[in-house]
Amino acid sequence: MAAVPVWQKSSFSEDEDAPNCLEIAAGHETLRLRESEEPGQVVHTTPAGLAALIRALRAPRY
C-alpha cells in the first residue's frame, strides 16, 4: 500500500488571501511539489533537483 503524502504549505503562503500556494511533500528519496489550486498536478523531483531550481531562480539576471 502506498503512503499518502503529507503536504506542507510554504511559509510564504500563510496569508489566507494568498490564492497561490506552493505545497511540498517528502517521499522516499523524492519530493513532490504542487500548486494548491491544482492539487492533481504534481511535480516529482529529488532534493538535488529542487536545490538546483532554487539556485537558478535566485541567480542574478543581467
C-alpha positions as CSV (number, residue, x, y, z in Angstrom):
1,M,0.0,0.0,0.0
2,A,1.4,3.4,-1.0
3,A,1.8,6.0,1.7
4,V,-0.4,9.0,1.4
5,P,1.8,12.2,1.1
6,V,1.6,14.7,3.9
7,W,1.5,18.2,2.2
8,Q,3.1,21.2,3.8
9,K,2.3,24.7,2.7
10,S,5.1,27.2,2.0
11,S,5.7,29.6,4.9
12,F,5.3,32.4,2.3
13,S,1.7,31.3,1.7
14,E,0.4,31.7,5.2
15,D,-1.9,34.6,4.4
16,E,-5.5,33.3,3.8
17,D,-5.8,35.9,1.0
18,A,-2.9,34.3,-0.9
19,P,-4.6,32.2,-3.6
20,N,-1.5,30.6,-5.0
21,C,0.3,28.4,-2.5
22,L,3.2,26.1,-3.1
23,E,2.9,22.8,-1.2
24,I,5.6,20.2,-0.8
25,A,5.5,16.6,0.4
26,A,8.6,14.4,1.1
27,G,8.7,10.8,-0.1
28,H,11.3,8.2,0.0
29,E,14.2,9.8,-2.0
30,T,11.8,12.2,-3.8
31,L,10.0,15.4,-3.3
32,R,6.6,16.3,-4.6
33,L,5.5,19.8,-5.4
34,R,2.1,21.2,-6.3
35,E,0.2,24.4,-6.5
36,S,-2.8,24.5,-4.1
37,E,-5.2,25.5,-6.8
38,E,-4.2,22.5,-9.0
39,P,-3.7,19.6,-6.4
40,G,-3.9,16.9,-9.1
41,Q,-0.9,18.2,-11.0
42,V,2.2,17.1,-9.0
43,V,5.8,17.6,-10.0
44,H,8.2,14.9,-8.7
45,T,11.9,15.8,-8.1
46,T,14.9,15.0,-6.0
47,P,16.3,17.2,-3.2
48,A,19.3,18.0,-5.5
49,G,16.9,18.9,-8.4
50,L,14.9,21.3,-6.2
51,A,18.1,22.8,-4.8
52,A,19.3,23.4,-8.4
53,L,16.0,25.0,-9.3
54,I,16.1,27.4,-6.3
55,R,19.7,28.3,-7.1
56,A,18.7,29.1,-10.7
57,L,15.8,31.2,-9.6
58,R,17.9,33.2,-7.2
59,A,20.7,33.8,-9.7
60,P,21.2,37.4,-10.8
61,R,20.0,38.1,-14.3
62,Y,22.0,40.6,-16.3
